[in-house]
Amino acid sequence: MKVILHPAIKWLIPLIILLGIFTASVGLFYSAENEGKFTFVNVHGQEVEMYGRGMYHNDSLLVGAGFRGTDAVTLFIVVPLTLAVYVMALRGSLKAQIMMIPALFYFLYNGVSMTFAATFNPLFLFYAASFSASLFATIIALATFDVDTLAQKIKPAFPHRGIAVFLFAAGIGTLFIWISELISPMLIGSAPANIGPYTTMFTHGFDSAVITPACVIAGIFIWQRKPLGYLLAAPLMIFCALIGVVVIGQTVSQTLAGLVFPMGVYIGMIGSWVIMGAFAIGLTVSFFHNLKT
């Protein structure tokens, strides 16, 4: 099946890649004089240790160092992969067009996170532009994909139940990971320990409201062998794999910035994302192995 990309996708992808290179490079390499950690008392009266470096000067140490780790993954892993997949998709590859969607998911997720979760900085309009471009590119890519033809390419040995169970676990697991940090503070009327200088827990809310339902719905569609399920499953699994890599990048950056987490966090929180990403890679390989070319 030779794929013809929608004209809008042909120019939106290069724009998204350029924005990704620019924002990640500035976030990763920009530095200024008189940098250093400092403390800040938030609206809840909590004393927060701030990152005090580069573009994320006014973000918390936890989040600012995490953003820098994400920038490294974006610049050195996601951008090259996206560029390679884009070139293959231009040549008519069905698999490349499928793989282009999780790249769009990644830039969409990163764009919305930086637009609404990062402390305001000079890159704000570039974050918003990346969010906008990846949002409409994702909509166009999903809306113009021939899901019925894709469904006809699925081989009999396709692991429907395995992929469906993984998507259920990924979606519900994500919900429980974030809820575990929220329930106790909500019950006693305080703020979460990691709220930092921010007014709300954006990532917790966005993942619970969008990522969890998306994974569960895709899992149901795959279980029922609905064509749309095939289109959503592979991108969501690849996205989970990329998030696993991002968590590793963030943890390395946070460690270099001087943060040391309790062993329970490394095992329960960080380990969960990495293990989820590893399972996603294996199931993604199985997905494409059972897709006729």
C-alpha positions in Angstrom: 0.0 0.0 0.0 1.6 3.2 -1.2 0.7 6.1 1.1 0.2 9.6 -0.1 0.6 12.2 2.7 -1.9 15.0 3.1 -0.4 18.2 1.7 -0.7 19.9 5.1 1.3 17.2 6.8 4.1 17.6 4.3 4.8 21.1 5.6 3.6 20.8 9.2 6.1 18.0 10.1 9.2 20.1 9.0 7.8 23.0 11.0 7.3 20.8 14.1 10.8 19.4 13.7 12.4 22.9 13.4 10.4 24.1 16.5 11.5 21.0 18.4 15.2 21.5 17.5 15.1 25.2 18.4 13.2 24.9 21.7 15.1 21.8 22.9 18.5 23.3 21.9 17.8 26.6 23.8 16.4 24.7 26.8 19.4 22.4 26.9 22.3 24.7 26.2 21.3 28.2 27.1 22.9 29.6 30.3 23.2 32.9 31.9 25.5 34.6 34.4 24.9 34.5 38.1 23.0 31.3 37.9 22.4 29.1 41.0 19.7 27.4 43.0 17.5 29.5 45.2 14.4 29.0 47.3 10.8 30.3 46.8 7.8 30.2 49.1 4.7 29.2 47.1 1.1 30.2 47.8 0.7 27.3 50.1 3.5 28.4 52.3 5.9 25.6 51.2 9.5 26.4 50.6 10.5 25.2 47.2 14.1 24.7 45.9 14.3 26.3 42.5 16.4 25.2 39.5 17.9 28.6 38.9 19.5 27.7 35.6 19.1 28.6 32.0 15.7 28.9 30.4 14.2 27.1 33.4 15.6 29.5 35.9 12.2 30.0 37.6 11.0 26.4 37.6 11.4 24.1 40.5 14.6 22.0 40.8 12.6 18.9 40.1 10.7 20.2 37.1 13.5 22.4 35.6 16.0 19.6 35.6 13.3 17.3 34.2 12.6 19.7 31.4 16.3 19.7 30.5 16.3 15.9 30.4 13.3 16.0 28.1 15.1 18.5 25.8 18.0 16.0 25.5 15.7 13.2 24.5 13.8 15.4 22.1 17.0 16.7 20.4 19.0 13.5 20.2 16.4 10.8 19.9 12.9 12.0 18.9 13.9 14.6 16.3 16.2 12.2 14.3 13.5 9.4 14.5 10.8 11.8 13.3 12.9 13.0 10.4 13.7 9.5 9.3 10.0 8.4 9.6 8.9 11.5 7.7 11.3 10.8 4.8 10.1 7.1 4.6 6.5 8.3 4.7 7.1 10.6 1.8 8.3 7.6 -0.2 5.0 5.8 0.5 5.6 3.6 3.5 2.5 2.6 5.4 4.5 1.6 8.5 6.2 5.0 8.4 2.9 6.8 8.3 1.7 4.9 11.3 5.0 5.6 13.1 4.7 9.3 12.3 1.5 9.6 14.5 3.3 8.8 17.8 5.9 11.4 16.9 3.1 13.9 16.5 1.7 12.6 19.9 5.1 13.3 21.5 5.4 16.8 20.2 1.8 17.5 21.0 2.3 16.3 24.5 5.5 18.2 24.9 4.0 21.3 23.4 1.0 21.4 25.6 3.1 20.6 28.7 5.6 23.5 28.0 2.8 25.9 27.1 0.7 25.3 30.2 3.0 23.7 32.8 6.4 25.5 32.5 6.9 28.8 34.2 6.6 31.6 31.6 9.9 32.2 29.7 11.0 33.8 26.4 10.2 30.6 24.5 6.5 30.7 25.4 5.3 31.6 21.8 7.5 28.9 20.3 5.9 26.3 22.8 2.5 27.5 21.7 3.4 27.3 18.0 4.7 23.7 18.5 1.5 22.8 20.4 -0.7 24.3 17.7 1.2 22.8 14.7 1.3 19.3 16.3 -2.3 19.4 17.4 -3.6 20.1 13.9 -1.1 17.8 12.3 -2.3 15.0 14.6 -6.0 15.7 13.7 -5.3 15.7 10.0 -3.1 12.6 10.2 -5.8 10.6 12.1 -8.7 12.0 10.0 -7.2 11.2 6.7 -5.8 7.7 7.5 -7.5 4.8 5.7 -8.3 2.7 8.7 -10.3 0.1 6.8 -7.4 -0.6 4.5 -5.1 -0.8 7.5 -7.4 -3.4 9.1 -7.2 -5.5 6.0 -3.4 -5.6 6.4 -3.6 -7.3 9.9 -2.4 -10.9 9.9 -4.3 -13.7 11.7 -1.6 -14.1 14.4 -2.0 -10.4 15.5 -1.8 -10.2 19.4 -5.1 -8.5 19.9 -5.6 -9.5 23.6 -2.0 -8.8 24.5 -2.0 -5.3 23.1 -5.5 -4.6 24.5 -4.4 -5.7 28.0 -1.2 -3.6 27.8 -3.2 -0.5 26.8 -5.7 -1.1 29.7 -2.8 -1.5 32.1 -0.9 1.6 30.7 -4.0 3.8 30.9 -5.2 2.7 34.4 -1.6 2.4 35.7 -0.9 6.0 34.7 -4.1 7.1 36.5 -3.1 5.3 39.7 0.5 6.5 39.6 -0.7 10.1 39.6 -3.6 9.6 42.0 -1.2 8.2 44.5 0.4 11.6 44.8 -2.9 13.5 45.0 -5.4 11.6 47.3 -3.6 12.2 50.6 -3.1 16.0 50.1 -6.7 16.4 48.9 -8.1 14.5 51.9 -6.2 16.6 54.5 -6.7 19.9 52.6 -3.1 20.6 51.7 -1.0 20.8 48.5 1.0 18.0 47.0 4.6 18.0 48.1 5.8 18.3 44.5 3.5 21.2 43.5 6.5 23.6 43.6 5.9 27.2 42.5 3.0 26.2 40.3 -0.7 26.7 41.1 -1.9 23.2 40.0 -0.7 19.7 38.9 -0.9 20.0 35.2 0.7 16.7 34.2 -1.4 14.8 36.6 -4.6 16.3 35.4 -3.8 16.1 31.6 -2.6 12.5 31.8 -5.7 11.4 33.8 -8.1 13.3 31.6 -6.5 12.5 28.2 -3.9 9.7 28.2 -5.8 7.3 30.4 -9.1 7.4 28.4 -7.2 7.3 25.1 -5.4 4.1 26.1 -8.5 2.4 27.5 -10.6 3.3 24.4 -7.8 2.0 22.1 -7.7 -1.1 24.1 -11.4 -1.7 23.8 -11.3 -1.1 20.1 -8.4 -3.5 19.6 -10.2 -6.2 21.8 -13.2 -5.7 19.5 -11.0 -5.7 16.4 -12.4 -2.3 15.2 -10.3 -0.7 12.5 -9.7 2.5 14.5 -8.1 0.5 17.2 -5.3 -0.6 14.9 -4.6 3.0 14.1 -4.5 4.1 17.7 -2.7 1.1 19.3 0.7 1.3 17.7 1.1 5.1 18.1 0.0 4.9 21.8 2.5 2.0 22.4 5.3 3.9 20.7 4.4 7.0 22.7 4.5 4.9 25.9 8.0 3.7 24.9 9.1 7.3 24.2 7.8 8.4 27.6 9.9 5.6 29.2 13.0 7.1 27.5 12.0 10.6 28.6 11.7 9.4 32.3 15.2 8.0 32.0 16.5 11.3 30.6 14.7 13.3 33.2 16.0 11.1 36.0 19.6 11.4 34.8 19.3 15.2 34.5 17.7 15.5 38.0 20.5 13.3 39.4 23.1 15.5 37.8 21.3 18.6 39.3 21.7 17.1 42.8 18.3 15.4 43.4 18.3 12.1 45.1 15.0 10.2 45.3 14.0 7.6 47.9 14.5 4.1 46.7 10.7 3.6 46.7 10.4 6.4 44.0 13.1 4.8 41.8 11.4 1.4 42.0 7.7 2.4 42.2 7.4 5.6 40.2 10.4 5.8 37.8 10.7 2.0 37.4 7.0 1.7 36.5 7.4 4.1 33.5 10.5 2.4 32.3 9.0 -1.1 32.6 5.9 0.1 30.8 8.1 1.5 28.0 10.0 -1.8 27.7 6.7 -3.7 27.3 5.5 -1.2 24.8 8.6 -1.7 22.6 8.1 -5.5 22.5 4.4 -5.2 21.6 5.1 -2.6 19.0 7.6 -5.0 17.3 4.9 -7.6 17.4 2.4 -5.2 15.9 4.5 -4.4 12.9 5.6 -8.0 12.5 1.9 -8.9 12.1 1.2 -6.2 9.6 1.2 -7.1 5.9 3.4 -4.9 3.7 
